[in-house]
Amino acid sequence: MTKHKWIVPVTVLAALALGGGCVYRANIAQGNLIEEEDLAQLEAGMTKNQVRFLLGTPMIDDPFSRERWDYVYYLKLGRKDAQFKRWVSVFFEDGVVSEVRRDQTLDPGL
């Protein structure tokens, strides 16, 4: 009779231990997806409105640095590290693009 009391708890614990590693992790996409064609159209001399129309609203709009917009994007599939990463910074002088930094390095642990 005492054997039967332990069968159910042991079975439940075994099921939880085996099933714990099978938790689904959703794909995560964060930031602004910037197509290569759009990035190729970005050039010095464009206004902030033109850049916003072309690339969208920047993910990072620093209130202490109004002359820099950062577009960051990464795609993480399940438990794996980010599969696709992109970081583009656009610098302005007097309201027009003065410099564009493409393909900057993001944290490898994303």
C-alpha positions as CSV (number, residue, x, y, z in Angstrom):
1,M,0.0,0.0,0.0
2,T,2.9,2.5,0.7
3,K,4.3,1.9,-2.8
4,H,1.2,3.2,-4.4
5,K,1.3,6.5,-2.4
6,W,4.7,7.4,-3.9
7,I,3.8,6.5,-7.5
8,V,1.8,9.7,-8.2
9,P,4.2,12.2,-6.7
10,V,7.2,10.6,-8.4
11,T,5.4,10.5,-11.7
12,V,4.5,14.1,-11.4
13,L,8.0,15.2,-10.5
14,A,9.5,13.2,-13.4
15,A,7.1,14.8,-15.8
16,L,7.9,18.3,-14.6
17,A,11.7,17.6,-14.8
18,L,11.5,16.3,-18.3
19,G,9.0,18.9,-19.5
20,G,10.9,21.8,-18.0
21,G,13.4,21.9,-20.8
22,C,10.7,22.0,-23.5
23,V,9.4,25.5,-22.7
24,Y,8.7,27.5,-25.9
25,R,10.6,30.7,-26.4
26,A,9.0,33.1,-28.9
27,N,11.0,34.9,-31.5
28,I,11.8,38.4,-30.5
29,A,12.3,41.3,-33.0
30,Q,13.2,44.6,-31.5
31,G,13.8,48.0,-33.0
32,N,13.7,49.4,-36.5
33,L,14.1,47.0,-39.4
34,I,16.1,49.0,-42.0
35,E,16.1,47.6,-45.5
36,E,19.4,47.8,-47.4
37,E,17.7,49.7,-50.2
38,D,16.5,52.4,-47.7
39,L,19.9,52.7,-46.1
40,A,21.5,53.1,-49.6
41,Q,19.3,56.2,-50.2
42,L,20.4,57.9,-47.0
43,E,22.9,60.6,-47.8
44,A,24.5,63.8,-46.3
45,G,22.4,66.9,-46.7
46,M,19.0,65.2,-46.0
47,T,16.7,66.9,-43.5
48,K,15.4,65.2,-40.3
49,N,12.0,64.9,-41.9
50,Q,13.4,63.1,-45.0
51,V,15.3,60.7,-42.8
52,R,12.2,60.0,-40.6
53,F,10.2,59.4,-43.8
54,L,12.9,57.0,-45.2
55,L,13.9,55.1,-42.1
56,G,11.1,55.7,-39.6
57,T,11.2,57.1,-36.1
58,P,14.5,56.3,-34.4
59,M,14.5,53.7,-31.7
60,I,16.8,55.9,-29.5
61,D,16.1,59.6,-29.5
62,D,18.4,61.0,-26.8
63,P,17.0,64.2,-25.3
64,F,20.6,65.3,-24.4
65,S,21.9,64.8,-28.0
66,R,19.3,66.1,-30.4
67,E,21.8,65.9,-33.3
68,R,22.1,62.1,-33.2
69,W,19.5,59.4,-34.0
70,D,20.2,55.7,-33.5
71,Y,18.4,52.9,-35.3
72,V,18.9,49.6,-33.6
73,Y,17.4,46.3,-34.7
74,Y,17.9,42.7,-33.7
75,L,16.1,39.4,-34.3
76,K,16.4,36.6,-31.7
77,L,15.0,33.2,-32.6
78,G,14.0,31.1,-29.7
79,R,16.8,30.4,-27.2
80,K,19.6,31.2,-29.7
81,D,21.6,34.4,-29.8
82,A,20.4,37.2,-32.1
83,Q,20.5,36.0,-35.7
84,F,20.4,39.4,-37.3
85,K,21.7,42.7,-35.8
86,R,22.0,46.2,-37.2
87,W,22.9,49.5,-35.6
88,V,23.0,52.7,-37.6
89,S,23.7,56.2,-36.2
90,V,22.7,59.3,-38.1
91,F,24.4,62.6,-37.1
92,F,22.9,66.0,-37.9
93,E,24.4,69.5,-38.1
94,D,22.0,72.4,-38.4
95,G,19.1,70.0,-39.1
96,V,20.7,68.1,-42.0
97,V,22.6,64.8,-42.1
98,S,26.3,65.3,-41.7
99,E,27.4,61.7,-41.0
100,V,26.0,58.2,-41.2
101,R,27.7,55.3,-39.2
102,R,26.5,51.9,-40.5
103,D,26.9,48.4,-39.1
104,Q,28.2,49.2,-35.7
105,T,28.9,46.4,-33.3
106,L,26.1,45.3,-30.9
107,D,26.6,43.3,-27.8
108,P,27.3,39.7,-28.9
109,G,25.1,38.4,-26.0
110,L,21.9,39.7,-27.5
